[in-house]
Amino acid sequence: MAPPSGETLLIGWLLLPYTAAFLAALLPPLARGLALLCCLATGAVALAIQAGALPASLSLLGPYGVSLQPDGLAAPFLILNALVCGAVVLDSWRRTLPGPFLLLLMVLHGGLASAFVAVDLVSLYVTLEVVGISAFLLILGSRSERSLWLALRYLLIGNTVMTLYLVGAAVVYLAQGSFRLEAVAGAGAAALALLLVGLLTKAGLFLSGLWLPRTHAEAPAEVSALLSGVVVAAGIVPLLRLSGVVPALAAVLPVIGLASAGLGLVFALVEADAKRLLAWSTLSQMGLVVLAPAAGGLYALGHGLAKAALFLVARRFPGRDLAGWARRPLAAGVWVPLWIGSLSIVGVPPLLGFFAKAGLDRTLPGPTGLLLSLLTVGTAAVYARLWGAPLQEAAAPAPAEPAWSPGVLLLLAALVLLGAAEASRSWSPELLPAAAKATLVLAAGVGLHRLLQPLRHRPWFRLPDLEAFPDLVGGIGVVGAGLLVWIR
């Protein structure tokens, strides 16, 4: 009997999460094992892609059917999907999860995997909707009135922009006779603007991403880890693919990325809530991911692993108010991940975040590279606000929960080991000045934090609330109109 072909393996892998979710609905005790199996399969596929063991492209159902491209761009996002979803499963191993959480997690995992390899507009629409509906149901897990409104707001915004996306896909087909991403280049400004409104909103970028901070901050910790760690990447990958085939987008996307990075950074610097600080930081970091497609995958991987770890330990924070943060000791199982995760996002060697930021810095021209350094100083100032909490003296762990989350340990190990692997792969003397620069940036960020700290007690040191529902709709409208004018 001949071994299965690469095409068969790819199709089986994409169907596995949905089959596993169906089995979990019939046999709930198997749910955790099936969820881990899905994560392991995705990790194995990502490694096979990097090794060149799978076909570079796959078309199903004819020229107007499903087009898949499991390539080097998708590989780091698939690794991110496997590790973050696996970490969430491990983190909850000794806790009872609300409702069909694991079933929804597997559906979400399958939707994300498909979104990362899909290269036709209709398949992307379907997979992004699967991701959006799964995330909506996961946010509802706490079953509070607040979570109900946040979940409905998330669903309304997502469905609205994806309707615009679908109209844009139809315009592309009318103009080019194809749903392939390559066809977008010749479809005109209106089609591109409609598609971008949907993708920018899903990616949580600039004004289109104003839904993100409140949603990510108020969701349960494990859901926040999924949203900020990997769900936003579902909109990032199509943007990176389109920027390689649509010259107009290649010029626009870095500007949107810098604007998003600056907006998220400014709000994170003045935020008084620890989880909202992490959420605003996600909006900022997603802006940096889209600056350079060649470096975006590794940067998204480093950020997603670290941010998922931070949100998972946020469940154990003694409080969310940053005003008295320095007087609240943290257990070692919170304090250590908080430092490692945030230092990786800042870009401190030898963690993965350092190599991701160094790779991004190498691909950017002079002025943009300088802006990246300034934004990194601001990022260090943001996370310096969390470094003031002292380490709690050793205490007996609660019997219902281990002192260290196995899921968080998995993410921290990935940050260290993938950093070591990247060091061995890309080592060059140029990394020594990059390490020195990272040290200076870290010191400057701590200095900026100390400079801003006295001002945070002043009543005027506040920013306007941009997260009301009319503001979200208005922000999306402004972005859409601006894109249409700019691209035209």
N, C-alpha and C positions, 0 to 999 in steps of 0.2 A: 504493500500500500504506500503510495507516494505521500510525502509530508505535505501539509497544507501550504498553499502558496502565500506570498506576502499579502496579496489582495484579500484572501480569505481571512488571514489573521487580523488585518485591519478592520474588516467588517465585523468579525467576532468581537474584537475589543470594543468597538463603538456600541455594539448591542449589549455587551455584558452588564453595564450598570442598570439598564432598564430591566433586563431579565432578573438580575439580582434583587432589584426593588420589588418585582412581582413575587419572587420567592419569599422575600422578607415579609411581605403582606400575608402570605399563607403560613409561614413558619417564623414568627417573630423572634424566637430564641437564636435563630441563625443570623440575625440582622447585622450584628457587629462583625462577625467573621466575614460575611459577604461584602460589607463595606470595605474592610481591609483588603479583601481579595481584589476589589475594583481598583483600589489605590495602588496595590502592587502591580497589577496589570498595566496601569497607565505609566508607572515608573519604568517598567520593563520596555514598553513601547518607546518611551522617550530615549532610553539608552540604545535601543535598536535603531532608532532614527539617526542618532549621532554616529553610530557605527556603520551606517549605510546599508543595513540589512533589510530595509523595507523599501518598497517602491516610492519614488519621489512624488508621484501623483497618481490619482485614481479617479476615474469617471464612472458613474453609475447611471443607468436609465437613459442613456443617449446624450446628445449634445445639449439638451435643455434640462438635464437631470442634475444629480449631485456631483459636485467637483470637490475633491479633497486633495490637500497638499501637505502631507506630513513631513515637513522640511526642518532645516536648522532653526528657522524662526520660531516654529511651534514647539521645539524640544524643551527649551527652558520653561515655557509656560505649562507644558505637560508635567514636568518635574514639580513645578510649583503646585499644580492641582493635586498631584499625588501626595506630596508632603503635607500640605495644609489640611486637606480632607482627612488624611491619615492621622494627623496630630489631633484634630477635633474628635475623632473616634476614640483615640487613646486617652485623651483628656477626660472624657466622660465615661471611662470604663467602669468606674465604681459608683456612678451616679445614675439615677433614673431620669431619662430624658423625656421631655414633654411630647405626648402624642406620637405621631409617626415620624419622628425627627430623622432617624437613620434611613428610613425609606426615602424621604425627601432629599436627604444628603446624597444618596446614590443617584437620584434623578438629576440633582444639581451637578454632580460630578460628571455624569454623562453628557449633559448639555454643554458644560464648559469644555470638555475634551473635544466635542464636535465643533464648537465655535473656534477653537484654536487651529483646527486643520481645514475648515471649510473655506473655499475660495469662490463660491458663487453666492449671489445676493439673496436668493430665496432660501438656501440652506442656512445662511447666516441669520436670516429673519427668524426661521423656525427655532434654531438653537438659542438665539438670544431671548426669544419669548419663553422657551422652556426654562432657561436660567432665571428670567424675571419672575415667572409664576412660582417656581420653587423657592426663590428667595423671599417672595411675598408670604408664602405659607410658613416658612421658617421664622420670619419676623413675628408672625402671629403666635408663635409658640408660647409666650408668656401669658397670653389670653387676658391682658389688661386692656382697659379702655384706651390708654395712651398707645400701646403697641398696635391696637386695632387701627387707630387713626394714622399712625406712621406707616403701617403696612399698606393701607388703602392709598395714602399719598404716594408711596413708592410705586404702587401698581398703576395709579392714574397717570402719573408722570411718564412711567415706562411705556404704557400702552399708547399714550398720545404721541410720543416721539417715534415709536416704532410704526405707528400708522403713517407718519410722515416719511419714515424710511421706506416703507413699502410703496408709497406713491413714487418716491425717487427711483426705486428699483423698476417700477413699471415704465417710468420715463426712459430709463436706460435701455430697457428692452425695445421700446418703440423706436428709439433712435438708432440702436446698434444691432438689434436682433439677437442679443445675447444677455445672459445674466452673469457672466464671468466678471470678476473684478477689473480685468483689463479693459472691458468695454466702457467703464465709467469715464475714462479719459476723453472719449469723443462724444459724450452724451450731453454736454453743455453745463452751464453754471447752475441752473435751477436743480437739475438732478443731483449734482454733487452736493449742493447746499442741503437738500432734503436728507440725503444719506448721512451727511456729517452731523446734522442736528441729532439724529438718532444715536449715532456712534459716540459722539462727544458726551451726550447725556449718560449713556450706559457706562462710559469710562470715567465719569465723575470729573470732567475737566472744566475749568473756568466757571463762567456763570451758568453753564448747562449742568454743572455738578453741585449747585447749591443745595440740592436735596440730600447730599451725602452726609454732612456732619451730624445733623440731628438723627438721621436714620441709623448710622453706624454707632453713634454714641448711646442711643436708647435701646437698641436691640440687645438681647441676651448675649453674654460674653462670647459664647461659642459661635453665635451667628455673626457677631461683629468681626470675629477673626476670619470667618469665611468671606464676608463682604469686603473688608479692607485688604485681606490677604490675597484673594484670587478672583472674586466675582467681578470686580472692576476691570480686571484684565480681559474679560470677554469683549469689552468694547475697544480695548487698546490694540489687540492683535490685528483686527481688520483695518484700523487706522494706520498701523505700521505697514501693512501690506499695500494699502492704497497709496501711501506716500511714495512707494517705489514705482508705481505705474502711472500716477497722475501728477504731472509736473506742477500744476497749480497748487495741489495740496502740499507738496514738498516745501513750497515757499510759505504757506499759511500755517502749517502745523507747528513749527518751532515757535512762532509768535504766540499762538494760543497756549503752547506748553509753558513758555516763560510767564505769560500773564496768569495762568493757573498756579504756577509755582509761587509767584509773588503774592497772589490773593490768599492762598491757603496759609502761607508763612505769616503774613501780617495778622490774620485772625488767630492763628495758633499762638503768636507771641502775647496777645492780650487776653486769651481765653482763661477763665478761672476754673474750668472743670477738666479733670484729668482725661476722661474718656473723649470729651469733645476736642481736647488738644490733639489726641491721637488721630481723631477723625479729620480735623482740619489739615493735619500733617499728611494724611493720605491724599487729599485733594492737591496739596502742593507737590508731593512726590510723583504722582501720576503725570503732572506737567513735565517733570524732568524725564520721565520714561519716553515721551514722544519726541524729545529733542533730536534724537539720532536713531533711526531704525536699526542700524548695525549694532548698537550698544544697548538698545531698549530691552531685549530679552533678558540679558544678564542683570540689568538694573532692576527690572520688575521682579525677577527671582529673588534677588537680595532683599528688596524692600518687602515683598510679600511674606517671606519667611519671618523676618524680624517683626513686622507689624502684626502678623497672626499671633506670634508669641506674646507680644505686648498686650494684645486684647484678651488673650486667654488668662494671663495673670491679673488683668484688671479686675476680674471677678473677686480676687482676694485683696484688693486694695482696702485699707481701713476706712477710706472715704474718698470722695471724688473732688472735694473742694481743695484747690491748691493753696489757699490762703494759709492753712496750718500744716502744709505738707512736711516741712522740716521737723515738726514735732511728733510725727507719727512713724514709729519704727516699723520696718517691713521684715517679714520672715525671709530667711535665706532663699526659699523657693520662689519668692517674688522679687527680692532685691537683686539677685544675680541675673535672672532673665531680663529684668528691667534695664540693667546696665549693658549687658551683652547686646540685646536687641537694639537699644537706642544708639549705642556706639557703632553698630554696623550700619544703621541708617545714616549716621553722620559721616561714615566713611573712614573709620579708624582701622589700621592694619592690626592683625592679619586676617580680619573677618572678611566675609564675602563682599560686604558692602564697600569695602575699600577698593577692591579690584573692579567692582562694577562702576564705581565713581571714577576711578582712574581711566577705565576704558571709555567712559562717556566724555571725560575731559580731553582725551586724545583725539576724539572724532569731531570736536567742536572748534570752529575758528576763534581767533583771538578775542574779540569783544564778547562773544557768547560764552567763551570759556571763563572770562573775567566775571560775567554775570553769574555763572554757575558757582564760582568760588564765593561770591558774596551771598548767594542763596544758601550755600552750605554753612557759612558762618551763622546765618539766621537759623538754620536747622539745628545747629549745635546749641544756640541760645534757647531754642524751644525745648530741647530735651534736657538741658541743664536745669530746667525747672523741676524735673523729676529726680535729679540726682541728689537732691538735698536730704532726702529721707534717710535716717540712720538704719543700720542693720540691727534687727532685733536679736536679743540674746536667745540662745538655743532654748527651745521649749518643746514639750511633748506635742506631737501632731494630733489633730482631731481624729478620732477613731474612724470617722466616716470618710475621710479623705486623706490621701498621702501628702506628706510635706512637699514633695516635688511632683509636679504633673508629668506623667510620662510623655504626653503630647508635646509639652513645652520643651522637655529634654530632647525630643526628636528634632524639633526646629532649631534649637541651639546647636546641637551636634551637626546639623546640616550647614549652618552658618560657618562653623569652624572647619569642617571637613571639606566642604565645597570651596571655601577660601583657600585651604591648603592645596586642593587640586588645581585651582586657578593659578595659584602661585607657581606650582611646578610646571604648568602648561605655558604660562605667559611671562615667566620671569625674564627681566632684562634690567640693565643698570638704570633705565629710565624710572623704574619704580622707587628707587631710593629718594630722588627729589620729590616724588609724589607722596612718599611716606612723611618726609619732612614738612611738606605743604599741609598734609592732613593734621599734623601736630600743631602747626601754626593756626590753622582754621579752627581746631578744637579750642585752643587757648583764646582766640579772638571771640568765639562763640560764648565761652564762659564769661569773658569780660563784658560782652554785650548784655548777657543775662543780668549780671550784677549792676550794670548801669541802668537797666530798665526796671529792676526789682522795686526800688523806692517809688517809682512812678505808678506802679500797679495799684497802689492804695489811693490814688487820687480819683475823685469822682469823674473827672473829665477823660480819664484814660480808658475809654470805651469805644467800641465801634458799633455802627448801626446793625440792627437785626435784619439780615437779608434772607431769612429762611421761612417767612410766611408763604402760604401757598400762592398768593398773587405774585410775590417776588420770584418764585420758582418759574412760574409760567412766563412772566415778563423777561426774566433772564434768558430763557430759551428763545423767546421771540427776538430779543436783541441780538443774540448770537446768530440766529438764522438770517435775520436781515443784514447783519454785518457781513456774513459769509457771502450772501448773494451779491452785495455791492462790491466787495473786495475781489471775489473771483471773476466777476463779470468784467 
